[in-house]
Amino acid sequence: MPGQGSPPGGPGPDGAAVDPVAERFHFLVNAPALFNAVVTALEWDVFGHLSAHPGASFEELHAAVGVPAHSLRVLLHAVCTTGLLERGPDGGYRNAPAAAELLAPDGPDSWRHILTGWREIYYPAFSRMSEALAAGTNLALDAHPGDEPTLYRRLAHDPEREAVFHRSMSAFTLKSLDALVETGEFATVRHLLDIGGGDGTTSARLLARHPGMRSTVFDIPSVAQLAADAKAEARDRIRLHPGDLFADPFPPGADAVLFSHVLEIFSAGQITELLAKAHAVLPSGGRVFVYGYNASDDETRGWYSARLSLYLNVLASGQGMAYPARDYEEWMRRAGFDAVRTRTGYPYEHGLTIGTKP
């Protein structure tokens, strides 16, 4: 286990080789508690304090955090076992390089926002995983008020939690967004239709990168209101169009349609339907972009895609997954697009599948 003195796959205390899968197992079975310890350390700004004061003593951390000394001792022990905190021979604490890079910053893409959303909304649902997967529906949705069939619609009944959710989603989107924004195909887009565009984070970044572009964000009314309230770059070039993805027509006039972190929510039939709606609203030569998690072709690799797929089926929508890119390519062809191709190598197991209307 990290922090236990034996690197994964290295020799154990008796000199024998350690099976890396067994090593991962021992970390995994303790991970729920350790995950929550890391989020608590983020809330208490332990990583931020150590970024400003590397090598701080326990007493200094205790004075800065302001919690009972024994509680802090227990927490620091837990986080140190993950390897994210290091303790020197003099007893002082430091951020490990990964913690300094990932956990100390506190901007809009901070892991603090991401992990808070996962802890408050995603992970409580996983206690019902066996039941939900056996039933083939998102039974964990019962914990949220309302009778709508998806988490996204039910969160409208709880604006505070909806804000936490979208702050988490936006922060994680930003982790992979720079690579998308720099994709050359967007340079010639004049009017982008951002389907399920949430609070406008993706559109704002694309418009900031491409001054000649404007965007229409199409999402459910409560989310569109979040976008209206948000402070985003290039706001004067973003138009909000509230509506239902399936019940309402897509607004016309765009020469490109973007589905970013949207289609994985749905079934194959629903995805084909949405791609057909995009095809219908685009002019000849218009393009569709599908950006999001891709499972590996053999569907055996990808921690982030696996987590997302479980979350979708247990809580969010009761269907969907992080599909392999080949599935999106096939659905695009069925919807009438050609010149279909996928760009890979994006962060966090992401891919970009592109199709063109003949």
Steps between C-alpha positions, in 0.01 A plus 500: 500500500620855440666634809559151643864468395462261205450648155235328286656200331821531703637264762302446818644500853622142455665576167236322293345681206168669573218426259394848373137388472500381861668827597224691322239286675626592845490868413158467337327346801619788716439767235150616604626612840820647358310685225289673765812582699649675198180700446502599868862613465391712204217653704741581781745646242783276618647479149465875448671577832788264423538657158561834671691351796683182393644307789244635749498327836197329649460791739501749214242299308289467814500876548411559135224239471335555837363150564566273799863388504412130513265535201773667299747229597263228378434683175866568425582133559231399251609746230867413547422133429374604155837655424344842437659642815857433607649529849866575537745377765442823692126430516409775253237440232523570128282450197617220275565626145164361382317676784681826427387479137148361543371594845665823612356732227156650565384631162180420309648167391603404855472138604336639813187574294518168317544278803241685707243429230602136481480460876165674542319371192678217319643269762207471745307341214751218457382327818201392287705378207412130525131576527497757221702295251291190569182700439645668191399846616632789708344411836734734688308792350241443775723701736426818302161678513271494199365244257710580193691203350850656511720664760548804278131588513449413865782730608281792391305439824817566702676809359780490756591140417452568129759778528744263676444244225559741213800657673648150525411419139642827371824457695556154355406620152774761530755223564457372146376817332825660389572207270152527348523877456828466312355247253552647154154410364336769714695780331253518211179473706295817489193400705521212747193328643613369841249227589472438875755777548433537873617827650675606179854409610590320178347761270668784687844344462448423133384854430793648688733295281314572176391867482297446184277236656166537676307236687149395594482292819200265500413341836211449741360823651650470850847442356458780248429729796830392658670596177325838501619565854858388438780740421644361178740635244353620171153518655381741230550227239317224691126462462302277738218289360313302770332181386470124517754305293242252373165683514610833350658573162863606492530873424603563138782705355813320623769359274628261771342305785693401812401225742752532785452253786138447396445192286647254748189560711276326247430168328613416148154575358478836675851597388415420139183710536695800631762467228221488241356823645845658468524376141159649418582847634845527337569630149690294246862492613402561863676294760410320819748461788461241775741551790519293814629189669580199283536150641784306341407303189499173695318667793753378757687823580418848629438588866321824419280344235412215736404739781288708265322196358408374847382845610276534196331166549466508879395864538500745212295351216474124548669438165794602286873460558835628385470337159797403283565742215400239243142512633473877444644460152235242412215713641620803305492302177149375578391862554626594152846646567805403299876566522465367855820479701619505861786695653656338805763588757293756692534517881303279738409233247324744267450482127350725231290341227418721199256456214403717202160539338529427126 
